[in-house]
């Protein structure tokens, strides 16, 4: 058996205000969830994330309640996929 080095999935977070887009940073799944909670607490709008899934960039909108109505398969599901293999 060998321990594999596995890089966690990450996304890039942006804020759009009219035509101005501001890069917020890169987040892993725990950081992204925390950021969504902050959005909900502050009730702010205009945030979105970009994920690369199978070489394709996907945009994930975040509403003022921290929800992501257009969540897509392949976004932060790496660990869940591996857990299914243990069942």
VENKAVEN-V106552 format. One record per pair of residues at least 12 apart in sequence whose C-alpha atoms are under 6 Angstrom apart, sorted by sequence separation. I is the first residue (numbers start at 0). GAP is how many residues later the second one is. D is the distance in Angstrom with one decimal. If there is no record, write none. Layout:
# VENKAVEN-V106552
i=<I/I>
gap=<GAP/GAP>
d=<D/D>
This chain:
# VENKAVEN-V106552
i=<12/47/11/47/11/47/10/46/10/9/9/8/44/43/42/52/39/39/39/38/36/15/35/14/14/13/13/12/12/11/11/10/10>
gap=<12/12/13/13/14/14/15/15/16/17/18/19/19/20/21/21/24/25/26/27/29/30/30/31/32/33/34/35/36/37/38/39/40>
d=<5.5/5.6/5.8/4.4/4.5/5.3/5.6/5.6/5.5/5.3/4.4/6.0/5.0/5.1/4.8/5.9/5.6/4.2/4.8/5.5/5.9/5.1/4.5/5.4/4.4/5.7/5.5/5.9/4.4/5.4/5.2/5.5/4.9>
